[in-house]
Amino acid sequence: MRVSWSLTLIALVFALGSGSAHAQLSGTANVVGNVLLKVNGCGKDTTVVTVTIVVHSNGTWSARTSEGFSFSGTDTLVGSSGQKLAFQFDSDSFPDFISWLLAQTSHLCARPVALVSLTQKKFLLQLNQSRTKATFTLVYQFKGAGVATGQRSNGQYKLRGDGPWTPSS
């Protein structure tokens, strides 16, 4: 009897804790970051981008870059600090991201490129302890193939930036 009460209490604490921690992490991050697109055999390109990220209390987020690219998805609280969210693209944004990445890669390689594989390495928003600054990281590794040549190359897309975090009222 004692064991079942303990398990019930633990489950209740986790259920209440995860909901309240996520609800506390809603707000807006305005990050300025560096983007690196690197493809073996084609070179690399770096740019600076501003991203406005809105985290909603219902487990979703939306973002817009200074280049006009909008995307959105879901988030999951990571760890016990209540300061880190793992992001996932939603079903509308992921194909847009892939199309954009292929266009950028084709431009860098000066030829059409087809995507062979894509692996998400990091997609996080993390707040500092005082919850005044946010760090955003998006890293994908991929293999691409030249459409005309069929030659395969490894590549990486990396965006990392930080800026102020404003909690929702």
ZAZA-936667 format. One line per field, with one value per atom (N, C-alpha, C, O): atom name; y negated, z negated, x negated; residue in three letters; residue number from 1. Coordinates in steps of 0.05 Angstrom, whole numbers, plus 5000, padded with zeros to 4 digits. Each point is the difference from the previous one (the first is absolute). Layout:
N
name = [CA, ...]
py = [Y, ...]
pz = [Z, ...]
px = [X, ...]
resn = [Ala, ...]
resi = [NUM, ...]
end
This chain:
169
name = [N, CA, C, O, N, CA, C, O, N, CA, C, O, N, CA, C, O, N, CA, C, O, N, CA, C, O, N, CA, C, O, N, CA, C, O, N, CA, C, O, N, CA, C, O, N, CA, C, O, N, CA, C, O, N, CA, C, O, N, CA, C, O, N, CA, C, O, N, CA, C, O, N, CA, C, O, N, CA, C, O, N, CA, C, O, N, CA, C, O, N, CA, C, O, N, CA, C, O, N, CA, C, O, N, CA, C, O, N, CA, C, O, N, CA, C, O, N, CA, C, O, N, CA, C, O, N, CA, C, O, N, CA, C, O, N, CA, C, O, N, CA, C, O, N, CA, C, O, N, CA, C, O, N, CA, C, O, N, CA, C, O, N, CA, C, O, N, CA, C, O, N, CA, C, O, N, CA, C, O, N, CA, C, O, N, CA, C, O, N, CA, C, O, N, CA, C, O, N, CA, C, O, N, CA, C, O, N, CA, C, O, N, CA, C, O, N, CA, C, O, N, CA, C, O, N, CA, C, O, N, CA, C, O, N, CA, C, O, N, CA, C, O, N, CA, C, O, N, CA, C, O, N, CA, C, O, N, CA, C, O, N, CA, C, O, N, CA, C, O, N, CA, C, O, N, CA, C, O, N, CA, C, O, N, CA, C, O, N, CA, C, O, N, CA, C, O, N, CA, C, O, N, CA, C, O, N, CA, C, O, N, CA, C, O, N, CA, C, O, N, CA, C, O, N, CA, C, O, N, CA, C, O, N, CA, C, O, N, CA, C, O, N, CA, C, O, N, CA, C, O, N, CA, C, O, N, CA, C, O, N, CA, C, O, N, CA, C, O, N, CA, C, O, N, CA, C, O, N, CA, C, O, N, CA, C, O, N, CA, C, O, N, CA, C, O, N, CA, C, O, N, CA, C, O, N, CA, C, O, N, CA, C, O, N, CA, C, O, N, CA, C, O, N, CA, C, O, N, CA, C, O, N, CA, C, O, N, CA, C, O, N, CA, C, O, N, CA, C, O, N, CA, C, O, N, CA, C, O, N, CA, C, O, N, CA, C, O, N, CA, C, O, N, CA, C, O, N, CA, C, O, N, CA, C, O, N, CA, C, O, N, CA, C, O, N, CA, C, O, N, CA, C, O, N, CA, C, O, N, CA, C, O, N, CA, C, O, N, CA, C, O, N, CA, C, O, N, CA, C, O, N, CA, C, O, N, CA, C, O, N, CA, C, O, N, CA, C, O, N, CA, C, O, N, CA, C, O, N, CA, C, O, N, CA, C, O, N, CA, C, O, N, CA, C, O, N, CA, C, O, N, CA, C, O, N, CA, C, O, N, CA, C, O, N, CA, C, O, N, CA, C, O, N, CA, C, O, N, CA, C, O, N, CA, C, O, N, CA, C, O, N, CA, C, O, N, CA, C, O, N, CA, C, O, N, CA, C, O, N, CA, C, O, N, CA, C, O, N, CA, C, O, N, CA, C, O, N, CA, C, O, N, CA, C, O, N, CA, C, O, N, CA, C, O, N, CA, C, O, N, CA, C, O, N, CA, C, O, N, CA, C, O, N, CA, C, O, N, CA, C, O, N, CA, C, O, N, CA, C, O, N, CA, C, O, N, CA, C, O, N, CA, C, O, N, CA, C, O, N, CA, C, O, N, CA, C, O, N, CA, C, O, N, CA, C, O, N, CA, C, O, N, CA, C, O, N, CA, C, O]
py = [5024, 4976, 4975, 4981, 5019, 4977, 4994, 4976, 5045, 4996, 4986, 4982, 5026, 4988, 4970, 4984, 5009, 4972, 4984, 4978, 5033, 4987, 4996, 4978, 5042, 4998, 4979, 4985, 5015, 4981, 4972, 4982, 5013, 4974, 4991, 4976, 5041, 4993, 4993, 4980, 5035, 4994, 4974, 4984, 5010, 4974, 4977, 4979, 5024, 4978, 4995, 4977, 5045, 4996, 4987, 4982, 5026, 4989, 4970, 4984, 5009, 4972, 4984, 4977, 5034, 4986, 4994, 4978, 5041, 4996, 4979, 4984, 5016, 4981, 4972, 4981, 5015, 4973, 4990, 4976, 5041, 4991, 4990, 4980, 5035, 4992, 4974, 4983, 5014, 4976, 4976, 4978, 5025, 4978, 4991, 4978, 5039, 4994, 4992, 5013, 4966, 4988, 4972, 4985, 5006, 4973, 4997, 5016, 4963, 4994, 4996, 4987, 5026, 4996, 4986, 5007, 4973, 4986, 5005, 4986, 5034, 5008, 4991, 4999, 4993, 4994, 5022, 5005, 5007, 5022, 5003, 4986, 5032, 5006, 5026, 5020, 4980, 5024, 5009, 4985, 5041, 5012, 5022, 5019, 4980, 5021, 5010, 4985, 5040, 5011, 5026, 5017, 4985, 5024, 5008, 4985, 5040, 5010, 4999, 5009, 4980, 4997, 4975, 4994, 4992, 4975, 4975, 4978, 5026, 4977, 4995, 5017, 4958, 4993, 4971, 4984, 5010, 4973, 4994, 5016, 4959, 4991, 4975, 4982, 5015, 4976, 4995, 5017, 4959, 4992, 4998, 4989, 5022, 5000, 4992, 5007, 4980, 4995, 5017, 5003, 5010, 5018, 4992, 4997, 4998, 4995, 5026, 5010, 5001, 5025, 4995, 4988, 5021, 4998, 5027, 5018, 4987, 5025, 4997, 4982, 5035, 4999, 5020, 5020, 4975, 5017, 5027, 5017, 4986, 5026, 5020, 5020, 4975, 5020, 4995, 5018, 4958, 4994, 4975, 4985, 5010, 4976, 4991, 5016, 4960, 4989, 4981, 4989, 5008, 4983, 4988, 5009, 4968, 4986, 4989, 4988, 5017, 4990, 4972, 4992, 4995, 4974, 5003, 4980, 5044, 5006, 5005, 5004, 4996, 5004, 5029, 5006, 5012, 5028, 5004, 4995, 5016, 5006, 5030, 5015, 4994, 5028, 5003, 4981, 5044, 5005, 5029, 5016, 4991, 5028, 5004, 4983, 5039, 5007, 4999, 5001, 4997, 5000, 5019, 5005, 5004, 5018, 4990, 4994, 5004, 4992, 5021, 5024, 4968, 5018, 4995, 4977, 5044, 4997, 4989, 4996, 5000, 4992, 4970, 4991, 4995, 4971, 4983, 4978, 5032, 4984, 4978, 4981, 5021, 4979, 5008, 4984, 5041, 5010, 5014, 5017, 4975, 5012, 5013, 4987, 5037, 5013, 4994, 5005, 4986, 4993, 5021, 5015, 4987, 5017, 4983, 4985, 5017, 4987, 5013, 5024, 4961, 5012, 5010, 4996, 5018, 5012, 4980, 5008, 4967, 4980, 4988, 4994, 5001, 4986, 5017, 4990, 5036, 5017, 5002, 4996, 5008, 5000, 4973, 4999, 4979, 4974, 4996, 4989, 5021, 4999, 5016, 4990, 5034, 5017, 4986, 4999, 4989, 4986, 4977, 4996, 4989, 4977, 5010, 4988, 5033, 5011, 5009, 4996, 5018, 5009, 4977, 5001, 4978, 4976, 4987, 4992, 5006, 4987, 5018, 4989, 5037, 5018, 5000, 5001, 4999, 4999, 4975, 5000, 4978, 4974, 5001, 4991, 5020, 5002, 5018, 4994, 5028, 5019, 4993, 5012, 4967, 4991, 5022, 5001, 5017, 5020, 5011, 4998, 5014, 5011, 5023, 5016, 4985, 5020, 5014, 4987, 5039, 5016, 5009, 5007, 4994, 5009, 5030, 5013, 4999, 5029, 5008, 5019, 4966, 5005, 4974, 4982, 5016, 4976, 5010, 5015, 4975, 5008, 4976, 4983, 5015, 4978, 5006, 5021, 4960, 5003, 4984, 5010, 4966, 4983, 4981, 4990, 5006, 4980, 4992, 5010, 4970, 4993, 4970, 4984, 5010, 4973, 5003, 5015, 4970, 5003, 4972, 4981, 5016, 4975, 5001, 5021, 4955, 4998, 5003, 5000, 5002, 5004, 4978, 5006, 4970, 4978, 4996, 4982, 5034, 5000, 4973, 4989, 4999, 4974, 5002, 4982, 5040, 5004, 5028, 5020, 4982, 5026, 5006, 4982, 5043, 5010, 5020, 5019, 4977, 5017, 5015, 4987, 5039, 5016, 5019, 5014, 4985, 5018, 5012, 4985, 5041, 5014, 5024, 5018, 4983, 5024, 5008, 4983, 5043, 5011, 5014, 5011, 4988, 5012, 5011, 4994, 5023, 5010, 4990, 5003, 4986, 4991, 5013, 5009, 4990, 5011, 4980, 4990, 5005, 4983, 5014, 5023, 4962, 5013, 5009, 5022, 4961, 5008, 5020, 5018, 4979, 5017, 5025, 5020, 4978, 5023, 5001, 5017, 4965, 5000, 4992, 4980, 5035, 4995, 4983, 5003, 4980, 4983, 4999, 5000, 4997, 4995, 4971, 4984, 5008, 4972, 4995, 5019, 4956, 4993, 4972, 4982, 5015, 4974, 4995, 5017, 4960, 4994, 4970, 4982, 5014, 4974, 4999, 5017, 4963, 4997, 4970, 4985, 5008, 4972, 4996, 5019, 4957, 4994, 4971, 4984, 5011, 4974, 4999, 5020, 4958, 4997, 5018, 5006, 5003, 5016, 4983, 4988, 5009, 4986, 5020, 5010, 4995, 5019, 4989, 4975, 5043, 4991, 4991, 5010, 4971, 4989, 5018, 4994]
pz = [5000, 5000, 5000, 5014, 4970, 4998, 5027, 5007, 5008, 5025, 5020, 5014, 4988, 5019, 4994, 5019, 4955, 4993, 5009, 5010, 4986, 5008, 5030, 5010, 5005, 5029, 5010, 5018, 4969, 5007, 4994, 5016, 4961, 4993, 5019, 5008, 5000, 5019, 5027, 5012, 4997, 5026, 4999, 5019, 4958, 4997, 5000, 5013, 4973, 5000, 5028, 5008, 5007, 5027, 5018, 5016, 4981, 5017, 4994, 5019, 4956, 4992, 5007, 5010, 4985, 5005, 5029, 5007, 5010, 5029, 5011, 5017, 4975, 5011, 4991, 5016, 4958, 4991, 5010, 5006, 4997, 5010, 5029, 5008, 5008, 5028, 5002, 5016, 4967, 5002, 4992, 5010, 4973, 4992, 5023, 4999, 5020, 5021, 5026, 5020, 4978, 5024, 5002, 4979, 5045, 5004, 5028, 5017, 4986, 5026, 4997, 4982, 5037, 5002, 5026, 5021, 4977, 5024, 5002, 4987, 5029, 5001, 5026, 5021, 4977, 5023, 5000, 4980, 5043, 5002, 5026, 5019, 4980, 5024, 5012, 4986, 5040, 5015, 5016, 5013, 4985, 5016, 5017, 4989, 5036, 5019, 5013, 5013, 4982, 5009, 5016, 4990, 5034, 5016, 5011, 5013, 4981, 5010, 5030, 5014, 4997, 5029, 5012, 5023, 4961, 5010, 4984, 5011, 4965, 4983, 4978, 4991, 4999, 4978, 5003, 5014, 4973, 5000, 4972, 4986, 5005, 4974, 5003, 5016, 4968, 5000, 4971, 4983, 5013, 4974, 5004, 5020, 4961, 5002, 4973, 4979, 5022, 4976, 5001, 5020, 4957, 4998, 4976, 4978, 5027, 4978, 4995, 5018, 4958, 4993, 4978, 4979, 5026, 4980, 4990, 5015, 4959, 4987, 4986, 4983, 5024, 4989, 4977, 4999, 4982, 4977, 5006, 4983, 5042, 5007, 5013, 5011, 4988, 5011, 5029, 5014, 4996, 5028, 5001, 4980, 5043, 5004, 5029, 5017, 4988, 5027, 5002, 4980, 5044, 5004, 5027, 5019, 4983, 5025, 5001, 4981, 5042, 5003, 5014, 5012, 4986, 5014, 5030, 5014, 4996, 5029, 5008, 5024, 4957, 5007, 4999, 5007, 4983, 4998, 4974, 4979, 5023, 4976, 4997, 5019, 4956, 4994, 4972, 4984, 5010, 4974, 4994, 5016, 4960, 4992, 4971, 4988, 5001, 4972, 4984, 5011, 4963, 4983, 4976, 4992, 4997, 4977, 4980, 5007, 4968, 4979, 4996, 4999, 5000, 4996, 4973, 4994, 4991, 4974, 4979, 5005, 4971, 4977, 4994, 4983, 5031, 4994, 5009, 4991, 5029, 5011, 5018, 5005, 5004, 5016, 5028, 5015, 4993, 5026, 5014, 4988, 5037, 5017, 5024, 5014, 4992, 5026, 5019, 4994, 5030, 5020, 5022, 5005, 5007, 5023, 5020, 4992, 5034, 5020, 5002, 4994, 5012, 5006, 5029, 5015, 4992, 5027, 5023, 5022, 4973, 5021, 5003, 5022, 4955, 5000, 5009, 5013, 4981, 5006, 5030, 5009, 5008, 5029, 5010, 5019, 4969, 5008, 4993, 5016, 4960, 4992, 5019, 5008, 4999, 5019, 5027, 5011, 4999, 5026, 4999, 5018, 4960, 4997, 4998, 5013, 4971, 4998, 5027, 5006, 5009, 5027, 5018, 5016, 4983, 5017, 4992, 5018, 4956, 4991, 5008, 5008, 4989, 5006, 5030, 5009, 5007, 5030, 5008, 5018, 4969, 5006, 4993, 5015, 4961, 4991, 5019, 5006, 5003, 5017, 5030, 5016, 4991, 5027, 5019, 5024, 4965, 5015, 4983, 4975, 5038, 4984, 4982, 5008, 4968, 4981, 4990, 4995, 5003, 4988, 4972, 4996, 4987, 4972, 4999, 5009, 4980, 4997, 4972, 4996, 4984, 4972, 4984, 5007, 4971, 4983, 4972, 4993, 4989, 4972, 4982, 5002, 4981, 4981, 4977, 4988, 5007, 4978, 4976, 4977, 5027, 4978, 5010, 5022, 4961, 5006, 4973, 4991, 4997, 4972, 4996, 5014, 4966, 4989, 4970, 4986, 5005, 4972, 4988, 5012, 4963, 4986, 4979, 4990, 5003, 4978, 4974, 5000, 4978, 4974, 4992, 4988, 5019, 4993, 5020, 4997, 5024, 5020, 5014, 5004, 5002, 5014, 5028, 5016, 4989, 5025, 5010, 4985, 5042, 5013, 5020, 5013, 4989, 5020, 5017, 4990, 5036, 5020, 5016, 5011, 4992, 5016, 5018, 4991, 5035, 5019, 5017, 5014, 4985, 5014, 5014, 4988, 5038, 5017, 5015, 5011, 4991, 5018, 5023, 4995, 5029, 5022, 5020, 5000, 5018, 5023, 5024, 5001, 5018, 5024, 5024, 4999, 5024, 5025, 5022, 5002, 5014, 5023, 5020, 5007, 5000, 5018, 5026, 5009, 5003, 5026, 4997, 5016, 4963, 4997, 4983, 5004, 4977, 4982, 4978, 4983, 5017, 4980, 4973, 4998, 4982, 4973, 4983, 5003, 4980, 4983, 4973, 4998, 4981, 4973, 4996, 5011, 4972, 4994, 4973, 4986, 5005, 4974, 5002, 5012, 4975, 4996, 4970, 4984, 5008, 4972, 4995, 5012, 4971, 4991, 4970, 4986, 5004, 4971, 4995, 5012, 4969, 4993, 4973, 4988, 5002, 4974, 4999, 5018, 4962, 4998, 4976, 4985, 5012, 4976, 5001, 5022, 4955, 4996, 4985, 4979, 5031, 4986, 4994, 5018, 4956, 4992, 5007, 5000, 5006, 5004, 4974, 4978, 5024, 4975, 4992, 4980]
px = [4984, 5016, 4983, 5006, 4973, 4982, 4986, 4997, 4995, 4987, 5018, 4991, 5034, 5019, 5004, 5003, 4999, 5003, 4975, 5003, 4974, 4975, 4999, 4993, 5015, 5000, 5021, 4994, 5029, 5021, 4990, 5004, 4983, 4990, 4979, 5000, 4982, 4979, 5012, 4992, 5027, 5013, 5014, 4999, 5015, 5014, 4980, 5005, 4973, 4979, 4989, 4997, 4997, 4990, 5021, 4994, 5031, 5022, 5003, 5002, 4999, 5004, 4975, 5002, 4975, 4975, 4995, 4992, 5013, 4995, 5019, 4992, 5033, 5019, 4994, 5000, 4994, 4994, 4974, 4997, 4983, 4974, 5003, 4988, 5027, 5004, 5015, 4993, 5028, 5016, 4984, 5005, 4975, 4983, 4981, 4989, 5007, 4980, 5015, 4997, 5018, 5012, 4991, 4998, 4995, 4990, 4988, 5005, 4979, 4989, 4969, 4991, 4995, 4971, 4994, 5010, 4973, 4990, 4971, 4984, 5008, 4972, 4987, 5012, 4963, 4983, 4979, 4986, 5011, 4981, 4985, 5006, 4976, 4984, 5010, 5006, 4996, 5008, 4976, 4987, 5008, 4978, 5013, 5013, 4983, 5007, 4974, 4986, 5008, 4974, 5006, 5014, 4975, 5004, 4972, 4987, 5005, 4974, 5000, 5019, 4960, 4997, 5012, 4996, 5020, 5013, 4991, 5000, 4992, 4991, 5019, 5015, 4984, 5018, 5009, 4987, 5035, 5012, 5008, 5012, 4982, 5009, 5016, 4993, 5027, 5017, 5009, 4998, 5011, 5012, 5030, 5009, 5006, 5029, 5012, 4989, 5034, 5016, 5024, 5014, 4992, 5023, 5017, 4990, 5035, 5019, 5016, 5013, 4984, 5012, 5021, 4994, 5031, 5021, 5006, 5008, 4989, 5006, 5027, 5004, 5015, 5027, 5002, 4986, 5032, 5003, 5013, 5001, 5009, 5013, 4981, 5010, 4964, 4981, 4994, 4990, 5016, 4994, 4983, 4998, 4989, 4984, 5003, 5008, 4984, 4999, 4977, 4991, 4998, 4976, 5001, 5013, 4973, 4996, 4972, 4990, 4997, 4972, 5001, 5020, 4957, 4998, 5000, 5004, 4993, 5001, 5029, 5005, 5014, 5028, 5009, 5023, 4961, 5007, 5015, 4989, 5035, 5016, 5002, 5003, 4996, 5002, 5012, 5000, 5009, 5013, 4999, 4990, 5019, 5000, 5008, 5014, 4976, 5006, 4974, 4978, 5025, 4976, 5005, 5022, 4955, 5001, 4979, 4978, 5030, 4982, 4979, 5006, 4969, 4977, 4987, 4994, 5002, 4987, 5019, 5023, 4966, 5016, 4998, 5014, 4969, 4996, 5023, 5004, 5012, 5022, 4990, 5015, 4960, 4988, 4992, 4989, 5017, 4991, 5023, 5014, 4990, 5021, 4987, 4984, 5024, 4993, 5023, 5023, 4970, 5019, 5002, 4981, 5043, 5004, 5016, 5018, 4976, 5017, 5027, 5002, 5018, 5026, 5001, 4981, 5041, 5001, 5000, 4994, 5014, 4999, 4972, 4991, 4996, 4974, 4977, 4981, 5019, 4978, 4994, 4977, 5044, 4994, 4990, 4984, 5026, 4991, 4970, 4985, 5007, 4972, 4983, 4979, 5030, 4984, 4997, 4979, 5043, 4999, 4980, 4984, 5018, 4982, 4971, 4982, 5013, 4973, 4989, 4977, 5039, 4992, 4994, 4980, 5036, 4995, 4973, 4985, 5010, 4975, 4976, 4979, 5024, 4978, 4995, 4977, 5044, 4997, 4986, 4983, 5024, 4987, 4970, 4983, 5011, 4972, 4984, 4977, 5035, 4986, 5001, 4987, 5029, 5003, 5011, 4993, 5023, 5014, 5023, 4999, 5021, 5022, 4990, 4983, 5028, 4992, 5026, 5020, 4979, 5022, 4991, 4977, 5042, 4995, 5000, 5020, 4959, 4998, 5008, 5015, 4975, 5008, 4997, 4984, 5030, 5001, 5002, 5018, 4964, 5000, 5000, 4982, 5038, 5001, 4980, 5002, 4980, 4981, 5008, 4998, 5012, 5009, 5021, 4999, 5021, 5021, 5011, 5020, 4966, 5006, 5003, 4988, 5028, 5001, 4994, 5013, 4966, 4993, 4998, 4989, 5021, 5000, 4978, 4993, 4996, 4981, 5015, 5025, 4961, 5013, 5019, 5021, 4973, 5018, 5022, 5017, 4983, 5021, 5003, 5022, 4955, 5000, 4987, 5003, 4983, 4986, 5005, 5001, 5003, 5006, 4977, 4990, 5004, 4981, 5015, 5013, 4985, 5014, 4980, 4981, 5022, 4981, 5016, 5018, 4975, 5012, 4978, 4986, 5010, 4978, 5011, 5013, 4983, 5007, 4975, 4985, 5010, 4980, 5015, 5022, 4967, 5014, 4980, 4976, 5035, 4986, 5016, 5024, 4962, 5013, 4986, 4978, 5036, 4989, 5006, 5022, 4958, 5003, 5020, 4996, 5024, 5021, 4988, 5005, 4978, 4988, 4978, 4997, 4987, 4976, 5004, 4986, 5033, 5004, 4979, 5002, 4979, 4978, 5012, 5015, 4978, 5011, 4980, 4976, 5036, 4984, 5013, 5025, 4959, 5011, 5002, 4984, 5036, 5003, 5011, 5008, 4991, 5010, 5013, 4989, 5034, 5013, 5000, 5009, 4981, 4998, 5008, 4988, 5032, 5007, 4998, 5011, 4974, 4998, 5000, 4985, 5033, 5002, 5012, 5010, 4987, 5012, 5010, 4994, 5023, 5012, 5019, 5002, 5011, 5018, 5024, 5011, 4998, 5024, 5020, 4993, 5031, 5021, 5023, 5013, 4991, 5021, 5028, 5004, 5015, 5027, 5012, 4993, 5025, 5013, 5022, 5014]
resn = [Met, Met, Met, Met, Arg, Arg, Arg, Arg, Val, Val, Val, Val, Ser, Ser, Ser, Ser, Trp, Trp, Trp, Trp, Ser, Ser, Ser, Ser, Leu, Leu, Leu, Leu, Thr, Thr, Thr, Thr, Leu, Leu, Leu, Leu, Ile, Ile, Ile, Ile, Ala, Ala, Ala, Ala, Leu, Leu, Leu, Leu, Val, Val, Val, Val, Phe, Phe, Phe, Phe, Ala, Ala, Ala, Ala, Leu, Leu, Leu, Leu, Gly, Gly, Gly, Gly, Ser, Ser, Ser, Ser, Gly, Gly, Gly, Gly, Ser, Ser, Ser, Ser, Ala, Ala, Ala, Ala, His, His, His, His, Ala, Ala, Ala, Ala, Gln, Gln, Gln, Gln, Leu, Leu, Leu, Leu, Ser, Ser, Ser, Ser, Gly, Gly, Gly, Gly, Thr, Thr, Thr, Thr, Ala, Ala, Ala, Ala, Asn, Asn, Asn, Asn, Val, Val, Val, Val, Val, Val, Val, Val, Gly, Gly, Gly, Gly, Asn, Asn, Asn, Asn, Val, Val, Val, Val, Leu, Leu, Leu, Leu, Leu, Leu, Leu, Leu, Lys, Lys, Lys, Lys, Val, Val, Val, Val, Asn, Asn, Asn, Asn, Gly, Gly, Gly, Gly, Cys, Cys, Cys, Cys, Gly, Gly, Gly, Gly, Lys, Lys, Lys, Lys, Asp, Asp, Asp, Asp, Thr, Thr, Thr, Thr, Thr, Thr, Thr, Thr, Val, Val, Val, Val, Val, Val, Val, Val, Thr, Thr, Thr, Thr, Val, Val, Val, Val, Thr, Thr, Thr, Thr, Ile, Ile, Ile, Ile, Val, Val, Val, Val, Val, Val, Val, Val, His, His, His, His, Ser, Ser, Ser, Ser, Asn, Asn, Asn, Asn, Gly, Gly, Gly, Gly, Thr, Thr, Thr, Thr, Trp, Trp, Trp, Trp, Ser, Ser, Ser, Ser, Ala, Ala, Ala, Ala, Arg, Arg, Arg, Arg, Thr, Thr, Thr, Thr, Ser, Ser, Ser, Ser, Glu, Glu, Glu, Glu, Gly, Gly, Gly, Gly, Phe, Phe, Phe, Phe, Ser, Ser, Ser, Ser, Phe, Phe, Phe, Phe, Ser, Ser, Ser, Ser, Gly, Gly, Gly, Gly, Thr, Thr, Thr, Thr, Asp, Asp, Asp, Asp, Thr, Thr, Thr, Thr, Leu, Leu, Leu, Leu, Val, Val, Val, Val, Gly, Gly, Gly, Gly, Ser, Ser, Ser, Ser, Ser, Ser, Ser, Ser, Gly, Gly, Gly, Gly, Gln, Gln, Gln, Gln, Lys, Lys, Lys, Lys, Leu, Leu, Leu, Leu, Ala, Ala, Ala, Ala, Phe, Phe, Phe, Phe, Gln, Gln, Gln, Gln, Phe, Phe, Phe, Phe, Asp, Asp, Asp, Asp, Ser, Ser, Ser, Ser, Asp, Asp, Asp, Asp, Ser, Ser, Ser, Ser, Phe, Phe, Phe, Phe, Pro, Pro, Pro, Pro, Asp, Asp, Asp, Asp, Phe, Phe, Phe, Phe, Ile, Ile, Ile, Ile, Ser, Ser, Ser, Ser, Trp, Trp, Trp, Trp, Leu, Leu, Leu, Leu, Leu, Leu, Leu, Leu, Ala, Ala, Ala, Ala, Gln, Gln, Gln, Gln, Thr, Thr, Thr, Thr, Ser, Ser, Ser, Ser, His, His, His, His, Leu, Leu, Leu, Leu, Cys, Cys, Cys, Cys, Ala, Ala, Ala, Ala, Arg, Arg, Arg, Arg, Pro, Pro, Pro, Pro, Val, Val, Val, Val, Ala, Ala, Ala, Ala, Leu, Leu, Leu, Leu, Val, Val, Val, Val, Ser, Ser, Ser, Ser, Leu, Leu, Leu, Leu, Thr, Thr, Thr, Thr, Gln, Gln, Gln, Gln, Lys, Lys, Lys, Lys, Lys, Lys, Lys, Lys, Phe, Phe, Phe, Phe, Leu, Leu, Leu, Leu, Leu, Leu, Leu, Leu, Gln, Gln, Gln, Gln, Leu, Leu, Leu, Leu, Asn, Asn, Asn, Asn, Gln, Gln, Gln, Gln, Ser, Ser, Ser, Ser, Arg, Arg, Arg, Arg, Thr, Thr, Thr, Thr, Lys, Lys, Lys, Lys, Ala, Ala, Ala, Ala, Thr, Thr, Thr, Thr, Phe, Phe, Phe, Phe, Thr, Thr, Thr, Thr, Leu, Leu, Leu, Leu, Val, Val, Val, Val, Tyr, Tyr, Tyr, Tyr, Gln, Gln, Gln, Gln, Phe, Phe, Phe, Phe, Lys, Lys, Lys, Lys, Gly, Gly, Gly, Gly, Ala, Ala, Ala, Ala, Gly, Gly, Gly, Gly, Val, Val, Val, Val, Ala, Ala, Ala, Ala, Thr, Thr, Thr, Thr, Gly, Gly, Gly, Gly, Gln, Gln, Gln, Gln, Arg, Arg, Arg, Arg, Ser, Ser, Ser, Ser, Asn, Asn, Asn, Asn, Gly, Gly, Gly, Gly, Gln, Gln, Gln, Gln, Tyr, Tyr, Tyr, Tyr, Lys, Lys, Lys, Lys, Leu, Leu, Leu, Leu, Arg, Arg, Arg, Arg, Gly, Gly, Gly, Gly, Asp, Asp, Asp, Asp, Gly, Gly, Gly, Gly, Pro, Pro, Pro, Pro, Trp, Trp, Trp, Trp, Thr, Thr, Thr, Thr, Pro, Pro, Pro, Pro, Ser, Ser, Ser, Ser, Ser, Ser, Ser, Ser]
resi = [1, 1, 1, 1, 2, 2, 2, 2, 3, 3, 3, 3, 4, 4, 4, 4, 5, 5, 5, 5, 6, 6, 6, 6, 7, 7, 7, 7, 8, 8, 8, 8, 9, 9, 9, 9, 10, 10, 10, 10, 11, 11, 11, 11, 12, 12, 12, 12, 13, 13, 13, 13, 14, 14, 14, 14, 15, 15, 15, 15, 16, 16, 16, 16, 17, 17, 17, 17, 18, 18, 18, 18, 19, 19, 19, 19, 20, 20, 20, 20, 21, 21, 21, 21, 22, 22, 22, 22, 23, 23, 23, 23, 24, 24, 24, 24, 25, 25, 25, 25, 26, 26, 26, 26, 27, 27, 27, 27, 28, 28, 28, 28, 29, 29, 29, 29, 30, 30, 30, 30, 31, 31, 31, 31, 32, 32, 32, 32, 33, 33, 33, 33, 34, 34, 34, 34, 35, 35, 35, 35, 36, 36, 36, 36, 37, 37, 37, 37, 38, 38, 38, 38, 39, 39, 39, 39, 40, 40, 40, 40, 41, 41, 41, 41, 42, 42, 42, 42, 43, 43, 43, 43, 44, 44, 44, 44, 45, 45, 45, 45, 46, 46, 46, 46, 47, 47, 47, 47, 48, 48, 48, 48, 49, 49, 49, 49, 50, 50, 50, 50, 51, 51, 51, 51, 52, 52, 52, 52, 53, 53, 53, 53, 54, 54, 54, 54, 55, 55, 55, 55, 56, 56, 56, 56, 57, 57, 57, 57, 58, 58, 58, 58, 59, 59, 59, 59, 60, 60, 60, 60, 61, 61, 61, 61, 62, 62, 62, 62, 63, 63, 63, 63, 64, 64, 64, 64, 65, 65, 65, 65, 66, 66, 66, 66, 67, 67, 67, 67, 68, 68, 68, 68, 69, 69, 69, 69, 70, 70, 70, 70, 71, 71, 71, 71, 72, 72, 72, 72, 73, 73, 73, 73, 74, 74, 74, 74, 75, 75, 75, 75, 76, 76, 76, 76, 77, 77, 77, 77, 78, 78, 78, 78, 79, 79, 79, 79, 80, 80, 80, 80, 81, 81, 81, 81, 82, 82, 82, 82, 83, 83, 83, 83, 84, 84, 84, 84, 85, 85, 85, 85, 86, 86, 86, 86, 87, 87, 87, 87, 88, 88, 88, 88, 89, 89, 89, 89, 90, 90, 90, 90, 91, 91, 91, 91, 92, 92, 92, 92, 93, 93, 93, 93, 94, 94, 94, 94, 95, 95, 95, 95, 96, 96, 96, 96, 97, 97, 97, 97, 98, 98, 98, 98, 99, 99, 99, 99, 100, 100, 100, 100, 101, 101, 101, 101, 102, 102, 102, 102, 103, 103, 103, 103, 104, 104, 104, 104, 105, 105, 105, 105, 106, 106, 106, 106, 107, 107, 107, 107, 108, 108, 108, 108, 109, 109, 109, 109, 110, 110, 110, 110, 111, 111, 111, 111, 112, 112, 112, 112, 113, 113, 113, 113, 114, 114, 114, 114, 115, 115, 115, 115, 116, 116, 116, 116, 117, 117, 117, 117, 118, 118, 118, 118, 119, 119, 119, 119, 120, 120, 120, 120, 121, 121, 121, 121, 122, 122, 122, 122, 123, 123, 123, 123, 124, 124, 124, 124, 125, 125, 125, 125, 126, 126, 126, 126, 127, 127, 127, 127, 128, 128, 128, 128, 129, 129, 129, 129, 130, 130, 130, 130, 131, 131, 131, 131, 132, 132, 132, 132, 133, 133, 133, 133, 134, 134, 134, 134, 135, 135, 135, 135, 136, 136, 136, 136, 137, 137, 137, 137, 138, 138, 138, 138, 139, 139, 139, 139, 140, 140, 140, 140, 141, 141, 141, 141, 142, 142, 142, 142, 143, 143, 143, 143, 144, 144, 144, 144, 145, 145, 145, 145, 146, 146, 146, 146, 147, 147, 147, 147, 148, 148, 148, 148, 149, 149, 149, 149, 150, 150, 150, 150, 151, 151, 151, 151, 152, 152, 152, 152, 153, 153, 153, 153, 154, 154, 154, 154, 155, 155, 155, 155, 156, 156, 156, 156, 157, 157, 157, 157, 158, 158, 158, 158, 159, 159, 159, 159, 160, 160, 160, 160, 161, 161, 161, 161, 162, 162, 162, 162, 163, 163, 163, 163, 164, 164, 164, 164, 165, 165, 165, 165, 166, 166, 166, 166, 167, 167, 167, 167, 168, 168, 168, 168, 169, 169, 169, 169]
end
